[in-house]
Amino acid sequence: KLKLFETDSKGVIDMILSHHIDIGFTGTVIEKGNCKYLPFYEDELVVLTPANEKFVEKLCGGQILADWIMDEHSITRMAVATKKEAEKMLAEQGIDMKKLKLAALMENQETIKRSVSKGMGVTILSKLAAEEELKNGTLLAFPLGSQGGKRMINLVYDAEYPLLPAAERFIKMIKRMYLKKENTGIGECK
């Protein structure tokens, strides 16, 4: 029986190691237990903003993130691993994440995206998680960090625990396909 959960990378690892789930997906590698990671998709952390005139001008004008982000209210996701990655990437640009104007602290990505689209603030999330909103034009994405916020999405499982046959087949399929999609240019100026 297929069960779907939304949690952060630490939550995924905890569920795998407590054997509540067989496999999961993480954007952060957390060395714990006998977890085996299979990187299969390159994702990107981005700064998401409302798709209003103010931010379209910043995006298309090539304004540097450090020049404007400190003036904006931010919505922070409580996911510890993603938050640490974002802090590191912002620090590369001389931005102290702890000094951002915190508007809200939330866990649910859908709530965060809706709040950003309504103008409550800006946030840092996975570009993959915001793919639909970027395509339909309700959010804009700004690159993050010197490497553009790139990170790998990993399939993860407990290498020392017997897997269900369906989980084994899924892992084999991912290994065979070894997914790697190219960036689509969503949310960029044309």
JOVENVEN-V954277 format. One record per pair of residues at least 12 apart in sequence whose C-alpha atoms are under 8 Angstrom apart, sorted by the first residue. I is the first residue (numbers start at 1). GAP is how many residues later the second one is. D is the distance in whole Angstrom. If there is no record, write none. Layout:
i | gap | d
I | GAP | D
I | GAP | D
This chain:
i | gap | d
3 | 18 | 8
7 | 72 | 8
8 | 18 | 7
8 | 71 | 5
8 | 72 | 7
8 | 73 | 7
8 | 74 | 8
9 | 16 | 8
9 | 17 | 5
9 | 18 | 7
9 | 19 | 6
9 | 20 | 8
9 | 21 | 8
9 | 70 | 8
9 | 72 | 7
9 | 73 | 8
10 | 20 | 7
10 | 70 | 8
10 | 71 | 7
12 | 12 | 6
12 | 13 | 7
12 | 14 | 7
13 | 17 | 8
13 | 19 | 8
13 | 22 | 8
13 | 143 | 8
16 | 141 | 6
16 | 142 | 6
17 | 16 | 7
17 | 18 | 8
17 | 141 | 7
22 | 135 | 6
22 | 136 | 7
22 | 141 | 6
22 | 142 | 7
22 | 145 | 7
23 | 132 | 7
23 | 133 | 6
23 | 134 | 5
23 | 135 | 8
23 | 144 | 7
24 | 131 | 6
24 | 132 | 5
24 | 133 | 7
25 | 128 | 7
25 | 129 | 5
25 | 130 | 5
25 | 131 | 6
26 | 127 | 6
26 | 128 | 5
26 | 129 | 7
26 | 130 | 7
27 | 55 | 8
27 | 124 | 7
27 | 125 | 6
27 | 126 | 5
27 | 127 | 6
28 | 53 | 6
28 | 54 | 7
28 | 124 | 8
28 | 125 | 7
28 | 126 | 8
29 | 125 | 8
33 | 125 | 8
34 | 124 | 5
34 | 125 | 6
34 | 126 | 6
35 | 121 | 6
35 | 122 | 5
35 | 123 | 4
35 | 124 | 6
36 | 120 | 6
36 | 121 | 6
36 | 122 | 6
36 | 123 | 6
37 | 117 | 6
37 | 118 | 6
37 | 119 | 5
37 | 120 | 7
38 | 116 | 5
38 | 117 | 5
38 | 118 | 6
38 | 137 | 8
39 | 113 | 6
39 | 114 | 6
39 | 115 | 4
39 | 116 | 6
40 | 112 | 7
40 | 113 | 6
40 | 114 | 6
40 | 115 | 7
40 | 134 | 8
40 | 138 | 5
40 | 139 | 5
40 | 140 | 6
41 | 111 | 6
41 | 112 | 5
41 | 113 | 7
41 | 138 | 6
41 | 139 | 5
41 | 140 | 7
42 | 108 | 7
42 | 109 | 6
42 | 110 | 5
42 | 111 | 6
42 | 138 | 6
42 | 139 | 7
43 | 83 | 7
43 | 84 | 7
43 | 85 | 6
43 | 107 | 6
43 | 108 | 5
43 | 109 | 6
43 | 110 | 6
44 | 82 | 6
44 | 83 | 5
44 | 84 | 7
44 | 104 | 7
44 | 105 | 5
44 | 106 | 4
44 | 107 | 6
45 | 41 | 7
45 | 79 | 6
45 | 80 | 5
45 | 81 | 4
45 | 82 | 6
45 | 98 | 8
45 | 99 | 7
45 | 103 | 8
45 | 104 | 5
45 | 105 | 6
45 | 106 | 7
46 | 78 | 5
46 | 79 | 6
46 | 80 | 6
46 | 81 | 6
46 | 95 | 6
46 | 96 | 6
46 | 97 | 5
46 | 98 | 5
46 | 102 | 8
46 | 103 | 6
47 | 75 | 7
47 | 76 | 6
47 | 77 | 4
47 | 78 | 7
47 | 94 | 6
47 | 95 | 5
47 | 96 | 7
47 | 97 | 6
48 | 68 | 7
48 | 74 | 6
48 | 75 | 5
48 | 76 | 6
48 | 77 | 7
48 | 91 | 6
48 | 92 | 6
48 | 93 | 5
48 | 94 | 6
49 | 67 | 6
49 | 68 | 7
49 | 70 | 8
49 | 72 | 7
49 | 73 | 5
49 | 74 | 7
49 | 90 | 6
49 | 91 | 5
49 | 92 | 7
49 | 93 | 8
50 | 66 | 6
50 | 67 | 4
50 | 68 | 7
50 | 69 | 6
50 | 71 | 8
50 | 72 | 7
50 | 88 | 6
50 | 89 | 5
50 | 90 | 6
51 | 66 | 7
51 | 86 | 6
51 | 87 | 5
51 | 88 | 5
51 | 89 | 5
55 | 85 | 8
56 | 84 | 8
59 | 83 | 7
59 | 129 | 8
59 | 130 | 7
60 | 128 | 8
60 | 129 | 6
65 | 77 | 8
65 | 79 | 8
66 | 27 | 7
66 | 28 | 7
66 | 29 | 6
69 | 31 | 8
70 | 25 | 8
70 | 29 | 7
70 | 30 | 5
70 | 31 | 7
71 | 29 | 8
71 | 30 | 7
72 | 28 | 8
72 | 29 | 7
72 | 49 | 7
72 | 50 | 7
73 | 27 | 7
73 | 28 | 5
73 | 29 | 6
73 | 30 | 5
73 | 47 | 7
73 | 48 | 5
73 | 49 | 6
74 | 26 | 7
74 | 27 | 6
74 | 28 | 5
74 | 29 | 5
74 | 30 | 7
74 | 46 | 8
74 | 47 | 5
74 | 48 | 5
74 | 49 | 6
75 | 27 | 6
75 | 28 | 6
75 | 29 | 5
75 | 30 | 6
75 | 31 | 7
75 | 37 | 7
75 | 41 | 8
75 | 45 | 8
75 | 46 | 6
75 | 47 | 6
75 | 48 | 5
76 | 26 | 7
76 | 28 | 6
76 | 29 | 5
76 | 30 | 6
76 | 47 | 6
76 | 48 | 7
77 | 28 | 6
77 | 29 | 5
77 | 30 | 5
77 | 31 | 8
77 | 32 | 8
77 | 35 | 8
77 | 46 | 8
77 | 47 | 8
78 | 27 | 6
78 | 28 | 6
78 | 29 | 5
79 | 28 | 7
82 | 43 | 8
86 | 38 | 7
86 | 63 | 8
89 | 55 | 6
89 | 56 | 5
89 | 57 | 7
89 | 60 | 7
90 | 54 | 7
90 | 55 | 6
92 | 53 | 6
92 | 54 | 7
93 | 52 | 6
93 | 53 | 8
103 | 17 | 7
103 | 18 | 7
109 | 16 | 8
109 | 20 | 8
113 | 17 | 7
113 | 26 | 8
116 | 23 | 8
117 | 21 | 6
117 | 22 | 6
127 | 14 | 7
131 | 55 | 7
134 | 52 | 6
134 | 53 | 5
135 | 51 | 6
135 | 52 | 7
137 | 50 | 7
139 | 48 | 7
140 | 47 | 5
140 | 48 | 8
141 | 45 | 8
141 | 46 | 5
141 | 47 | 7
155 | 16 | 8
